Amino acid sequence: MANPLKCDLCSKPATVHLTQIVNNKVHKVDLCEECAQAKGVTDPSGFSLADLLLKASLNPEPPVSGVRCEQCGFTQADFKKHGRMGCPQCYEVFQSLIEPMLDGMHKGLVHRGKVPQKALARKTLHDRLAKLELDLSDAIKTERYEDAARCRDEINQVKQTVAPKPAS
């Protein structure tokens, strides 16, 4: 007969077996009934995806506690239980907890977004046009007519670029 699997935390016979696939790699965790209950794995209301993300559900070290959001009173345990923050202030209070999770899930900590190239070019032209119009009005107010003429010419060039060309 095969040897029974032992708990990864305390070496007792394992009765709870968890398997997780991350990046095409299989991670298996074997726990005894006591350790599974202590970590909340067998309690459906106490085990959440946030536990796996925090890597605290199967970590033998106790989680850092005592940090509480002053605005809503949320704790790290509340975040683990609910899988979400209590208020916007929580993101600053639990920043040291959230950043490693985000860094592991995404390509960085700041959302960059995507902008279509045509929209970016159009926005750049409109920004340039707005700046030239401000420069033109400033040049007219200060009676710098050569600068005003230059701005007017550039404005006309930008408008020709922005405006759709009529079909022949």
DSSP file (Angstrom, degrees, kcal/mol; ACC not computed):
  #  RESIDUE AA STRUCTURE BP1 BP2  ACC     N-H-->O    O-->H-N    N-H-->O    O-->H-N    TCO  KAPPA ALPHA  PHI   PSI    X-CA   Y-CA   Z-CA
    1    1 A M              0   0    0      0, 0.0     2,-0.1     0, 0.0     0, 0.0   0.000 360.0 360.0 360.0 145.5    0.0    0.0    0.0
    2    2 A A        -     0   0    0      1,-0.1     3,-0.0     3,-0.0     0, 0.0  -0.371 360.0-101.5 -74.3 150.7    1.2    3.5   -0.8
    3    3 A N        -     0   0    0      1,-0.1    -1,-0.1    -2,-0.1     2,-0.1  -0.512  42.0-112.4 -69.0 136.0    2.4    5.9    1.9
    4    4 A P        -     0   0    0      0, 0.0    -1,-0.1     0, 0.0     2,-0.1  -0.399  35.7-102.1 -68.9 148.0   -0.3    8.4    2.8
    5    5 A L        -     0   0    0      9,-0.2     9,-3.2    -2,-0.1     2,-0.3  -0.396  36.3-133.7 -68.5 146.8    0.5   12.0    1.9
    6    6 A K  B     -A   13   0A   0      7,-0.3    24,-0.2    -2,-0.1     6,-0.1  -0.746  25.4 -94.9-104.6 151.7    1.6   14.2    4.8
    7    7 A C     >  -     0   0    0      5,-3.7     4,-1.5    -2,-0.3    24,-0.3  -0.375  26.2-137.4 -61.5 135.6    0.3   17.7    5.6
    8    8 A D  T  4 S+     0   0    0     22,-3.3    -1,-0.1     1,-0.2    23,-0.1   0.683 100.7  40.7 -69.8 -16.9    2.6   20.4    4.2
    9    9 A L  T  4 S+     0   0    0     21,-0.3    -1,-0.2     3,-0.1    22,-0.1   0.836 134.4   7.8 -99.7 -40.0    2.4   22.4    7.4
   10   10 A C  T  4 S-     0   0    0      2,-0.1    -2,-0.1     3,-0.0    21,-0.1   0.442  88.6-119.3-128.6   0.3    2.5   19.9   10.3
   11   11 A S     <  +     0   0    0     -4,-1.5    -3,-0.1     1,-0.2     3,-0.1   0.569  66.4 134.6  71.2  12.2    3.4   16.4    8.8
   12   12 A K  S    S-     0   0    0      1,-0.1    -5,-3.7    -6,-0.1    -1,-0.2  -0.419  75.0 -70.1 -77.4 166.3    0.2   14.7   10.0
   13   13 A P  B     -A    6   0A   0      0, 0.0    20,-0.4     0, 0.0     2,-0.3  -0.399  57.3-125.3 -60.3 130.8   -1.7   12.6    7.4
   14   14 A A        +     0   0    0     -9,-3.2    18,-0.3    18,-0.2    -9,-0.2  -0.606  38.1 164.9 -83.4 134.2   -3.2   14.9    4.8
   15   15 A T        +     0   0    0     16,-2.1     2,-0.5    -2,-0.3    17,-0.2   0.508  63.9  65.0-120.3 -14.9   -7.0   14.7    4.1
   16   16 A V  E     -B   31   0B   0     15,-2.8    15,-3.2     2,-0.0     2,-0.5  -0.954  63.1-172.0-114.4 127.5   -7.5   17.9    2.1
   17   17 A H  E     -B   30   0B   0     -2,-0.5     2,-0.4    13,-0.2    13,-0.2  -0.972   0.4-170.3-124.6 119.1   -5.7   18.2   -1.2
   18   18 A L  E     -B   29   0B   0     11,-3.2    11,-2.8    -2,-0.5     2,-0.4  -0.894   0.5-170.0-110.5 138.4   -5.7   21.5   -3.1
   19   19 A T  E     +B   28   0B   0     -2,-0.4     2,-0.4     9,-0.2     9,-0.2  -0.996   5.5 179.2-128.3 130.4   -4.5   21.9   -6.7
   20   20 A Q  E     -B   27   0B   0      7,-2.9     7,-3.5    -2,-0.4     2,-0.6  -0.995  16.4-150.8-131.7 137.1   -4.0   25.2   -8.4
   21   21 A I  E     +B   26   0B   0     -2,-0.4     2,-0.4     5,-0.2     5,-0.2  -0.940  21.1 171.8-109.9 118.1   -2.8   25.9  -12.0
   22   22 A V  E >  S-B   25   0B   0      3,-2.5     3,-1.4    -2,-0.6    -2,-0.1  -0.993  70.8 -12.0-128.2 125.5   -0.9   29.1  -12.4
   23   23 A N  T 3  S-     0   0    0     -2,-0.4    -1,-0.1     1,-0.3     3,-0.1   0.905 128.4 -55.7  51.7  46.6    0.9   30.0  -15.7
   24   24 A N  T 3  S+     0   0    0      1,-0.2     2,-0.4    -3,-0.1    -1,-0.3   0.702 114.9 118.3  60.4  22.8    0.5   26.4  -16.9
   25   25 A K  E <   -B   22   0B   0     -3,-1.4    -3,-2.5     2,-0.0     2,-0.5  -0.973  61.1-134.0-118.6 134.3    2.3   25.1  -13.7
   26   26 A V  E     -B   21   0B   0     -2,-0.4     2,-0.5    -5,-0.2    -5,-0.2  -0.751  18.0-168.8 -90.9 126.9    0.5   22.8  -11.2
   27   27 A H  E     -B   20   0B   0     -7,-3.5    -7,-2.9    -2,-0.5     2,-0.4  -0.973   6.4-167.9-116.2 121.2    0.8   23.7   -7.6
   28   28 A K  E     -B   19   0B   0     -2,-0.5     2,-0.4    -9,-0.2    -9,-0.2  -0.894   6.2-172.4-113.3 140.3   -0.4   21.1   -5.1
   29   29 A V  E     -B   18   0B   0    -11,-2.8   -11,-3.2    -2,-0.4     2,-0.5  -0.998   5.2-162.9-131.4 129.2   -1.0   21.6   -1.4
   30   30 A D  E     +B   17   0B   0     -2,-0.4   -22,-3.3   -13,-0.2     2,-0.3  -0.950  15.0 177.4-114.6 128.9   -1.8   18.8    1.0
   31   31 A L  E     -B   16   0B   0    -15,-3.2   -15,-2.8    -2,-0.5   -16,-2.1  -0.941  27.5-123.4-130.7 150.5   -3.2   19.6    4.4
   32   32 A C     >  -     0   0    0     -2,-0.3     4,-2.4   -18,-0.3     5,-0.2  -0.420  41.1-101.2 -80.2 168.7   -4.5   17.7    7.4
   33   33 A E  H  > S+     0   0    0    -20,-0.4     4,-2.2     1,-0.2     5,-0.2   0.892 121.4  51.0 -60.1 -40.9   -8.1   18.4    8.6
   34   34 A E  H  > S+     0   0    0      2,-0.2     4,-2.4     1,-0.2    -1,-0.2   0.933 112.6  43.9 -64.5 -46.8   -6.8   20.6   11.5
   35   35 A C  H  > S+     0   0    0      2,-0.2     4,-2.1     1,-0.2     6,-0.2   0.878 112.4  53.6 -67.1 -37.3   -4.6   22.8    9.3
   36   36 A A  H  <>S+     0   0    0     -4,-2.4     5,-2.3     2,-0.2     6,-0.7   0.913 112.3  44.3 -62.8 -42.5   -7.3   23.1    6.6
   37   37 A Q  H ><5S+     0   0    0     -4,-2.2     3,-0.8    -5,-0.2    -2,-0.2   0.895 111.6  53.3 -68.6 -38.6   -9.8   24.3    9.2
   38   38 A A  H 3<5S+     0   0    0     -4,-2.4    -2,-0.2     1,-0.3    -1,-0.2   0.856 112.3  44.8 -64.2 -34.5   -7.3   26.6   10.8
   39   39 A K  T 3<5S-     0   0    0     -4,-2.1    -1,-0.3    -5,-0.2    -2,-0.2   0.493 113.9-118.7 -88.0  -4.1   -6.6   28.2    7.4
   40   40 A G  T < 5S+     0   0    0     -3,-0.8     6,-0.2    -4,-0.5    -3,-0.2   0.640  73.9 130.3  80.1  14.2  -10.3   28.4    6.5
   41   41 A V  S   <S+     0   0    0     -5,-2.3    -4,-0.2    -6,-0.2     6,-0.1   0.873  74.1  44.1 -70.2 -37.0  -10.1   26.1    3.5
   42   42 A T  S    S+     0   0    0     -6,-0.7    -1,-0.2    -9,-0.2    -5,-0.1   0.642  97.4  82.8 -84.6 -13.4  -13.0   23.8    4.6
   43   43 A D    >>  -     0   0    0     -7,-0.3     3,-1.0     1,-0.2     4,-0.9  -0.821  67.5-157.8 -91.7 111.5  -15.2   26.7    5.6
   44   44 A P  T 34 S+     0   0    0      0, 0.0     3,-0.2     0, 0.0    -1,-0.2   0.783  91.7  49.7 -63.4 -25.9  -16.9   28.0    2.4
   45   45 A S  T 34 S+     0   0    0      1,-0.2    -2,-0.0    -3,-0.1    -3,-0.0   0.696 113.2  45.9 -84.4 -17.3  -17.6   31.4    3.9
   46   46 A G  T <4 S+     0   0    0     -3,-1.0     2,-0.5    -6,-0.2    -1,-0.2   0.484  98.3  75.4-104.1  -3.5  -14.1   31.9    5.2
   47   47 A F     <  +     0   0    0     -4,-0.9     2,-0.3    -3,-0.2    -7,-0.1  -0.939  59.0 159.5-114.4 125.3  -12.1   30.9    2.1
   48   48 A S    >>  -     0   0    0     -2,-0.5     4,-1.0    32,-0.1     3,-0.9  -0.858  55.5-100.9-138.6 171.7  -11.9   33.2   -0.8
   49   49 A L  H 3> S+     0   0    0     -2,-0.3     4,-2.3     1,-0.3     3,-0.2   0.825 118.0  65.8 -62.3 -31.3   -9.9   34.0   -3.9
   50   50 A A  H 3> S+     0   0    0     30,-0.3     4,-2.5     1,-0.2    -1,-0.3   0.844  94.5  59.6 -60.4 -32.6   -8.3   36.9   -1.9
   51   51 A D  H <>>S+     0   0    0     -3,-0.9     5,-1.2    29,-0.4     6,-1.1   0.930 107.8  44.0 -60.9 -44.5   -6.7   34.2    0.3
   52   52 A L  H  <5S+     0   0    0     -4,-1.0     3,-0.4     1,-0.2    -2,-0.2   0.898 113.0  51.4 -67.9 -39.4   -4.9   32.7   -2.6
   53   53 A L  H  <5S+     0   0    0     -4,-2.3    -1,-0.2     1,-0.2    -2,-0.2   0.889 112.1  46.0 -65.4 -37.7   -3.9   36.1   -4.0
   54   54 A L  H  <5S-     0   0    0     -4,-2.5    -1,-0.2    -5,-0.2    -2,-0.2   0.653  99.4-140.3 -76.4 -14.6   -2.4   37.1   -0.6
   55   55 A K  T  <5S+     0   0    0     -4,-0.9    -3,-0.2    -3,-0.4    -4,-0.1   0.746  73.4 113.4  58.3  24.7   -0.7   33.7   -0.4
   56   56 A A      < +     0   0    0     -5,-1.2     3,-0.5    -6,-0.2    -4,-0.1   0.639  52.2  74.9 -97.4 -17.2   -1.7   33.8    3.3
   57   57 A S  S    S+     0   0    0     -6,-1.1   -16,-0.1     1,-0.2    -1,-0.1   0.821 112.1  24.3 -68.0 -29.1   -4.2   30.9    3.2
   58   58 A L  S    S+     0   0    0     -7,-0.2    -1,-0.2    -6,-0.1    -2,-0.1   0.239  95.7 111.8-118.4  11.9   -1.4   28.3    3.1
   59   59 A N        -     0   0    0     -3,-0.5   -50,-0.0     1,-0.1    -3,-0.0  -0.766  58.9-148.7 -90.1 124.5    1.4   30.3    4.6
   60   60 A P  S    S+     0   0    0      0, 0.0    -1,-0.1     0, 0.0    -4,-0.1   0.773  75.7  86.4 -66.4 -24.3    2.5   29.0    8.0
   61   61 A E  S    S-     0   0    0      1,-0.1    -2,-0.1    -3,-0.0     3,-0.1  -0.545  90.0-111.5 -75.1 140.3    3.5   32.4    9.3
   62   62 A P        -     0   0    0      0, 0.0    -1,-0.1     0, 0.0     3,-0.1  -0.444  38.8-104.5 -68.3 145.5    0.6   34.4   10.8
   63   63 A P        -     0   0    0      0, 0.0     2,-0.4     0, 0.0    14,-0.0  -0.301  38.6 -94.4 -70.0 154.8   -0.4   37.5    8.7
   64   64 A V        +     0   0    0     -3,-0.1     2,-0.2     2,-0.0     3,-0.1  -0.540  56.8 178.4 -67.4 124.8    0.6   40.9    9.7
   65   65 A S        +     0   0    0     -2,-0.4     3,-0.1     1,-0.1    -1,-0.0  -0.666  43.8  70.4-122.9 179.1   -2.3   42.3   11.7
   66   66 A G        +     0   0    0      1,-0.3     2,-0.5    -2,-0.2    -1,-0.1   0.199  64.8 122.0  98.1 -16.3   -3.2   45.4   13.5
   67   67 A V        +     0   0    0     -3,-0.1     9,-0.6    27,-0.0     2,-0.4  -0.702  37.1 173.4 -82.9 127.7   -3.5   47.6   10.4
   68   68 A R  B     -C   75   0C   0     -2,-0.5     2,-0.4     7,-0.2     7,-0.2  -0.998  36.3-116.0-137.8 137.3   -7.0   49.1   10.3
   69   69 A C     >  -     0   0    0      5,-2.7     4,-1.9    -2,-0.4    21,-0.1  -0.597  20.4-151.7 -70.9 125.0   -8.4   51.7    7.9
   70   70 A E  T  4 S+     0   0    0     -2,-0.4    -1,-0.2     1,-0.2    20,-0.0   0.791  90.6  52.4 -69.9 -26.7   -9.3   54.8   10.0
   71   71 A Q  T  4 S+     0   0    0      1,-0.1    -1,-0.2     3,-0.1    -2,-0.0   0.934 130.6   7.5 -78.1 -45.8  -12.1   55.8    7.7
   72   72 A C  T  4 S-     0   0    0      2,-0.1    -2,-0.2    15,-0.1    -1,-0.1   0.549  92.5-120.7-116.0 -10.3  -14.1   52.6    7.4
   73   73 A G     <  +     0   0    0     -4,-1.9    -3,-0.1     1,-0.2     2,-0.0   0.556  54.4 157.5  83.8   7.2  -12.5   50.3   10.0
   74   74 A F        -     0   0    0     -6,-0.1    -5,-2.7     4,-0.1    -1,-0.2  -0.359  21.4-163.7 -67.0 145.1  -11.6   47.5    7.5
   75   75 A T  B  >  -C   68   0C   0     -7,-0.2     4,-2.0     1,-0.1    -7,-0.2  -0.699  37.2 -99.5-119.2 175.0   -8.8   45.2    8.5
   76   76 A Q  H  > S+     0   0    0     -9,-0.6     4,-2.4    -2,-0.2     5,-0.2   0.877 124.9  55.2 -62.4 -37.1   -6.6   42.8    6.5
   77   77 A A  H  > S+     0   0    0      1,-0.2     4,-2.2     2,-0.2    -1,-0.2   0.882 105.4  51.8 -64.5 -37.8   -8.9   39.9    7.7
   78   78 A D  H  > S+     0   0    0      2,-0.2     4,-2.7     1,-0.2     5,-0.4   0.909 109.5  49.9 -63.7 -41.4  -11.9   41.8    6.3
   79   79 A F  H  X S+     0   0    0     -4,-2.0     4,-2.9     1,-0.2     5,-0.2   0.922 111.2  48.8 -62.6 -43.7  -10.2   42.1    3.0
   80   80 A K  H  < S+     0   0    0     -4,-2.4   -29,-0.4     1,-0.2   -30,-0.3   0.888 114.7  46.0 -62.2 -38.8   -9.3   38.4    2.9
   81   81 A K  H  < S+     0   0    0     -4,-2.2    -2,-0.2    -5,-0.2    -1,-0.2   0.918 125.1  28.3 -72.5 -43.7  -12.9   37.5    3.8
   82   82 A H  H  < S-     0   0    0     -4,-2.7    -2,-0.2     2,-0.2    -3,-0.2   0.731  91.5-135.9 -93.5 -24.3  -14.7   39.8    1.3
   83   83 A G  S  < S+     0   0    0     -4,-2.9     2,-0.3    -5,-0.4    -3,-0.1   0.634  75.8  73.8  77.8  12.5  -12.1   40.0   -1.4
   84   84 A R  S    S-     0   0    0     -6,-0.3    -1,-0.2    -5,-0.2    -2,-0.2  -0.964  83.1 -98.6-150.4 165.3  -12.5   43.8   -1.8
   85   85 A M        -     0   0    0     -2,-0.3     4,-0.0     1,-0.1     6,-0.0  -0.410  20.5-135.4 -84.8 162.9  -11.7   47.0    0.0
   86   86 A G  S    S-     0   0    0      1,-0.2    -1,-0.1    -2,-0.1     3,-0.0   0.799  78.7 -11.0 -88.2 -31.7  -14.1   48.9    2.2
   87   87 A C  S >> S-     0   0    0      1,-0.0     3,-1.0   -13,-0.0     4,-0.5  -0.950  76.4 -90.9-158.1 170.6  -13.4   52.4    1.0
   88   88 A P  H >> S+     0   0    0      0, 0.0     3,-1.0     0, 0.0     4,-0.5   0.831 120.9  62.2 -60.5 -31.5  -11.0   54.4   -1.2
   89   89 A Q  H >> S+     0   0    0      1,-0.2     4,-2.1     2,-0.2     3,-1.1   0.809  89.4  70.8 -63.5 -29.7   -8.8   55.1    1.8
   90   90 A C  H <> S+     0   0    0     -3,-1.0     4,-3.0     1,-0.3    -1,-0.2   0.827  88.1  63.2 -57.7 -32.8   -8.2   51.4    2.2
   91   91 A Y  H << S+     0   0    0     -3,-1.0    -1,-0.3    -4,-0.5    -2,-0.2   0.838 108.8  40.5 -64.7 -31.2   -6.1   51.4   -1.0
   92   92 A E  H X< S+     0   0    0     -3,-1.1     3,-1.0    -4,-0.5     4,-0.2   0.879 115.8  49.7 -80.5 -40.3   -3.6   53.7    0.7
   93   93 A V  H 3< S+     0   0    0     -4,-2.1     3,-0.3     1,-0.2    -2,-0.2   0.916 120.6  35.3 -64.5 -43.4   -3.7   52.0    4.1
   94   94 A F  T >X S+     0   0    0     -4,-3.0     4,-2.2     1,-0.2     3,-1.1   0.054  80.9 120.9 -99.8  24.4   -3.1   48.5    2.6
   95   95 A Q  H <> S+     0   0    0     -3,-1.0     4,-2.6     1,-0.3    -1,-0.2   0.883  72.6  54.0 -56.3 -42.6   -0.8   49.7   -0.1
   96   96 A S  H 34 S+     0   0    0     -3,-0.3    -1,-0.3    -4,-0.2    -2,-0.1   0.752 113.3  44.6 -66.5 -21.8    2.1   47.4    1.1
   97   97 A L  H <> S+     0   0    0     -3,-1.1     4,-0.7     2,-0.1    -2,-0.2   0.828 116.6  43.8 -86.1 -37.2   -0.3   44.5    0.9
   98   98 A I  H  X S+     0   0    0     -4,-2.2     4,-2.6    -7,-0.2     3,-0.3   0.879 101.3  65.3 -79.3 -40.8   -1.8   45.3   -2.5
   99   99 A E  H  X S+     0   0    0     -4,-2.6     4,-2.7     1,-0.2     5,-0.2   0.880 100.5  48.9 -58.2 -44.1    1.2   46.3   -4.5
  100  100 A P  H  > S+     0   0    0      0, 0.0     4,-1.6     0, 0.0    -1,-0.2   0.887 112.7  50.3 -63.2 -34.6    2.9   42.8   -4.5
  101  101 A M  H  X S+     0   0    0     -4,-0.7     4,-1.6    -3,-0.3    -2,-0.2   0.951 113.3  44.4 -64.8 -48.4   -0.4   41.2   -5.6
  102  102 A L  H  X S+     0   0    0     -4,-2.6     4,-2.7     1,-0.2     6,-0.3   0.896 111.1  53.8 -63.7 -40.5   -0.8   43.7   -8.5
  103  103 A D  H  < S+     0   0    0     -4,-2.7    -1,-0.2    -5,-0.3    -2,-0.2   0.859 110.9  47.1 -63.0 -34.5    2.8   43.4   -9.5
  104  104 A G  H  < S+     0   0    0     -4,-1.6    -1,-0.2    -5,-0.2    -2,-0.2   0.792 118.1  41.1 -75.7 -27.9    2.4   39.6   -9.7
  105  105 A M  H  < S+     0   0    0     -4,-1.6    -2,-0.2    -5,-0.1     2,-0.2   0.770 120.2  31.1 -90.5 -28.1   -0.9   39.8  -11.7
  106  106 A H  S  < S-     0   0    0     -4,-2.7     3,-0.1    -5,-0.2     0, 0.0  -0.615  87.0 -98.6-126.2-179.6   -0.1   42.6  -14.1
  107  107 A K  S    S-     0   0    0     -2,-0.2     2,-0.3     3,-0.1    -4,-0.1   0.394  97.2 -22.8 -83.7   4.1    2.9   44.1  -16.0
  108  108 A G        -     0   0    0     -6,-0.3    -2,-0.2     1,-0.1    -3,-0.1  -0.981  68.5 -89.9 174.2-172.8    3.2   46.9  -13.4
  109  109 A L  S    S+     0   0    0     -2,-0.3     2,-0.4    -3,-0.1    -6,-0.1   0.540  99.5  68.4-101.2  -9.8    1.6   48.9  -10.7
  110  110 A V  S    S-     0   0    0     -3,-0.0     2,-0.5     0, 0.0    -3,-0.1  -0.937  80.5-126.1-116.7 133.0    0.3   51.8  -12.9
  111  111 A H        +     0   0    0     -2,-0.4    -2,-0.0     1,-0.2     0, 0.0  -0.642  27.2 179.1 -76.0 122.1   -2.5   51.4  -15.4
  112  112 A R        -     0   0    0     -2,-0.5    -1,-0.2     1,-0.0     0, 0.0   0.827  18.8-164.7 -93.1 -37.5   -1.2   52.7  -18.7
  113  113 A G        -     0   0    0      1,-0.0     2,-0.4     2,-0.0    -1,-0.0  -0.039  20.1 -93.1  74.5 175.5   -4.2   52.1  -21.0
  114  114 A K        -     0   0    0      2,-0.0    -1,-0.0     0, 0.0     0, 0.0  -0.986  28.4-167.1-131.8 141.6   -4.2   52.1  -24.7
  115  115 A V        -     0   0    0     -2,-0.4     5,-0.0     4,-0.0    -2,-0.0  -0.997  29.9-115.2-127.7 128.4   -4.9   54.9  -27.1
  116  116 A P     >  -     0   0    0      0, 0.0     4,-2.3     0, 0.0     5,-0.2  -0.350  25.5-125.2 -60.1 142.8   -5.5   54.3  -30.9
  117  117 A Q  H  > S+     0   0    0      1,-0.2     4,-2.4     2,-0.2     5,-0.2   0.869 108.5  51.3 -60.9 -40.1   -2.8   56.0  -32.9
  118  118 A K  H  > S+     0   0    0      1,-0.2     4,-2.5     2,-0.2    -1,-0.2   0.906 111.2  48.2 -65.3 -40.4   -5.2   58.0  -35.1
  119  119 A A  H  > S+     0   0    0      2,-0.2     4,-2.5     1,-0.2    -2,-0.2   0.888 111.4  50.7 -66.6 -37.9   -7.0   59.4  -32.0
  120  120 A L  H  X S+     0   0    0     -4,-2.3     4,-2.2     2,-0.2    -2,-0.2   0.915 111.6  47.2 -65.2 -43.1   -3.6   60.2  -30.4
  121  121 A A  H  X S+     0   0    0     -4,-2.4     4,-2.1     2,-0.2    -2,-0.2   0.912 112.8  49.4 -64.4 -42.3   -2.5   62.1  -33.6
  122  122 A R  H  X S+     0   0    0     -4,-2.5     4,-2.3     1,-0.2    -2,-0.2   0.910 111.4  48.9 -63.6 -42.7   -5.9   63.9  -33.8
  123  123 A K  H  X S+     0   0    0     -4,-2.5     4,-2.6     1,-0.2    -1,-0.2   0.898 109.4  52.8 -64.4 -40.0   -5.6   65.0  -30.1
  124  124 A T  H  X S+     0   0    0     -4,-2.2     4,-2.3     1,-0.2    -1,-0.2   0.910 110.2  47.8 -61.6 -42.6   -2.1   66.2  -30.6
  125  125 A L  H  X S+     0   0    0     -4,-2.1     4,-2.5     2,-0.2    -2,-0.2   0.911 112.1  48.8 -65.4 -41.9   -3.2   68.3  -33.6
  126  126 A H  H  X S+     0   0    0     -4,-2.3     4,-2.3     2,-0.2    -2,-0.2   0.887 111.5  49.8 -66.1 -38.2   -6.1   69.8  -31.6
  127  127 A D  H  X S+     0   0    0     -4,-2.6     4,-2.2     2,-0.2    -1,-0.2   0.915 111.5  48.9 -64.1 -42.3   -3.8   70.5  -28.6
  128  128 A R  H  X S+     0   0    0     -4,-2.3     4,-2.5    -5,-0.2    -2,-0.2   0.909 110.8  50.8 -62.6 -42.6   -1.4   72.2  -31.0
  129  129 A L  H  X S+     0   0    0     -4,-2.5     4,-2.3     1,-0.2    -2,-0.2   0.910 109.7  49.8 -62.6 -43.5   -4.2   74.3  -32.5
  130  130 A A  H  X S+     0   0    0     -4,-2.3     4,-1.9     1,-0.2    -1,-0.2   0.903 111.7  48.6 -63.3 -41.1   -5.4   75.4  -29.1
  131  131 A K  H  X S+     0   0    0     -4,-2.2     4,-2.5     1,-0.2    -2,-0.2   0.911 110.9  50.2 -65.8 -42.0   -1.9   76.5  -28.1
  132  132 A L  H  X S+     0   0    0     -4,-2.5     4,-2.6     1,-0.2    -2,-0.2   0.892 108.7  52.1 -64.1 -38.8   -1.4   78.4  -31.3
  133  133 A E  H  X S+     0   0    0     -4,-2.3     4,-2.3     2,-0.2    -1,-0.2   0.890 110.5  48.0 -65.9 -38.0   -4.8   80.2  -30.9
  134  134 A L  H  X S+     0   0    0     -4,-1.9     4,-2.3     2,-0.2    -2,-0.2   0.919 112.2  49.3 -64.8 -42.9   -3.7   81.2  -27.4
  135  135 A D  H  X S+     0   0    0     -4,-2.5     4,-2.6     2,-0.2    -2,-0.2   0.888 110.4  52.1 -61.9 -39.0   -0.3   82.4  -28.7
  136  136 A L  H  X S+     0   0    0     -4,-2.6     4,-2.3     2,-0.2    -2,-0.2   0.941 110.6  45.5 -63.5 -48.5   -2.1   84.4  -31.4
  137  137 A S  H  X S+     0   0    0     -4,-2.3     4,-2.2     1,-0.2    -1,-0.2   0.887 114.2  49.9 -65.0 -36.4   -4.4   86.2  -29.0
  138  138 A D  H  X S+     0   0    0     -4,-2.3     4,-2.0     2,-0.2    -1,-0.2   0.912 110.3  50.0 -65.7 -42.3   -1.5   86.9  -26.7
  139  139 A A  H  <>S+     0   0    0     -4,-2.6     5,-3.0     1,-0.2    -2,-0.2   0.884 111.5  48.5 -64.9 -38.2    0.6   88.3  -29.6
  140  140 A I  H ><5S+     0   0    0     -4,-2.3     3,-1.1     3,-0.2    -1,-0.2   0.917 110.4  51.1 -67.5 -42.6   -2.3   90.5  -30.8
  141  141 A K  H 3<5S+     0   0    0     -4,-2.2    -2,-0.2     1,-0.3    -1,-0.2   0.870 114.9  42.3 -62.6 -36.8   -2.9   91.9  -27.2
  142  142 A T  T 3<5S-     0   0    0     -4,-2.0    -1,-0.3    -5,-0.1    -2,-0.2   0.323 114.1-118.5 -94.2   8.5    0.8   92.7  -26.8
  143  143 A E  T < 5 +     0   0    0     -3,-1.1     2,-0.9     1,-0.2    -3,-0.2   0.852  63.5 145.9  59.2  40.6    1.0   94.1  -30.4
  144  144 A R     >< +     0   0    0     -5,-3.0     4,-2.0     1,-0.2    -1,-0.2  -0.760  17.9 171.5-102.1  82.5    3.6   91.6  -31.7
  145  145 A Y  H  >  +     0   0    0     -2,-0.9     4,-2.3     1,-0.2    -1,-0.2   0.785  69.5  56.4 -72.8 -29.6    2.2   91.5  -35.2
  146  146 A E  H  > S+     0   0    0      2,-0.2     4,-2.2     1,-0.2    -1,-0.2   0.930 111.2  45.2 -65.1 -43.2    5.0   89.4  -36.8
  147  147 A D  H  > S+     0   0    0      1,-0.2     4,-2.6     2,-0.2    -2,-0.2   0.884 111.8  53.1 -65.1 -38.0    4.4   86.7  -34.2
  148  148 A A  H  X S+     0   0    0     -4,-2.0     4,-2.6     2,-0.2    -2,-0.2   0.905 108.9  48.9 -63.5 -41.1    0.7   87.0  -34.7
  149  149 A A  H  X S+     0   0    0     -4,-2.3     4,-2.4     2,-0.2    -2,-0.2   0.907 111.1  49.9 -65.6 -41.6    1.1   86.5  -38.4
  150  150 A R  H  X S+     0   0    0     -4,-2.2     4,-2.3     2,-0.2    -2,-0.2   0.927 112.2  47.7 -61.9 -44.3    3.3   83.5  -37.9
  151  151 A C  H  X S+     0   0    0     -4,-2.6     4,-2.7     1,-0.2    -2,-0.2   0.912 110.5  52.4 -62.5 -42.7    0.7   82.0  -35.5
  152  152 A R  H  X S+     0   0    0     -4,-2.6     4,-2.2     1,-0.2    -1,-0.2   0.916 110.1  48.1 -59.3 -44.0   -2.0   82.7  -38.0
  153  153 A D  H  X S+     0   0    0     -4,-2.4     4,-2.0     1,-0.2    -1,-0.2   0.910 112.7  47.8 -64.1 -42.2   -0.1   80.9  -40.7
  154  154 A E  H  X S+     0   0    0     -4,-2.3     4,-2.6     2,-0.2    -2,-0.2   0.889 109.5  53.9 -65.9 -37.8    0.6   77.9  -38.5
  155  155 A I  H  X S+     0   0    0     -4,-2.7     4,-2.7     1,-0.2    -2,-0.2   0.919 108.2  49.9 -61.2 -43.1   -3.1   77.8  -37.5
  156  156 A N  H  X S+     0   0    0     -4,-2.2     4,-1.9     1,-0.2    -1,-0.2   0.894 110.5  49.9 -63.1 -39.2   -4.1   77.6  -41.1
  157  157 A Q  H  X S+     0   0    0     -4,-2.0     4,-1.6     2,-0.2    -2,-0.2   0.928 112.4  46.7 -64.4 -44.5   -1.6   74.8  -41.7
  158  158 A V  H  X S+     0   0    0     -4,-2.6     4,-2.4     1,-0.2    -2,-0.2   0.907 110.8  52.5 -64.8 -41.8   -2.9   72.8  -38.8
  159  159 A K  H  X S+     0   0    0     -4,-2.7     4,-2.9     1,-0.2    -1,-0.2   0.868 107.4  52.3 -62.9 -36.0   -6.6   73.4  -39.8
  160  160 A Q  H  < S+     0   0    0     -4,-1.9    -1,-0.2     1,-0.2    -2,-0.2   0.868 111.1  47.8 -66.7 -35.0   -5.8   72.1  -43.3
  161  161 A T  H  < S+     0   0    0     -4,-1.6    -2,-0.2     1,-0.1    -1,-0.2   0.895 117.3  41.4 -70.1 -40.7   -4.3   69.0  -41.7
  162  162 A V  H  < S+     0   0    0     -4,-2.4    -2,-0.2    -5,-0.1    -3,-0.2   0.900  99.0  82.3 -75.4 -43.0   -7.3   68.4  -39.4
  163  163 A A  S  < S-     0   0    0     -4,-2.9     2,-0.1    -5,-0.2     0, 0.0  -0.370  89.8-109.0 -68.1 139.3  -10.0   69.2  -41.9
  164  164 A P        -     0   0    0      0, 0.0    -1,-0.1     0, 0.0    -2,-0.1  -0.438  33.8-116.9 -67.4 140.6  -11.1   66.4  -44.2
  165  165 A K        -     0   0    0     -2,-0.1     2,-0.0    -4,-0.1    -5,-0.0  -0.610  32.0-109.7 -80.5 135.7  -10.0   67.0  -47.8
  166  166 A P        -     0   0    0      0, 0.0     2,-0.1     0, 0.0    -1,-0.1  -0.349  34.1-109.1 -66.5 144.7  -12.9   67.3  -50.2
  167  167 A A              0   0    0      1,-0.1     0, 0.0    -2,-0.0     0, 0.0  -0.476 360.0 360.0 -73.1 143.5  -13.4   64.4  -52.7
  168  168 A S              0   0    0     -2,-0.1    -1,-0.1     0, 0.0     0, 0.0   0.452 360.0 360.0 -83.3 360.0  -12.5   65.2  -56.3
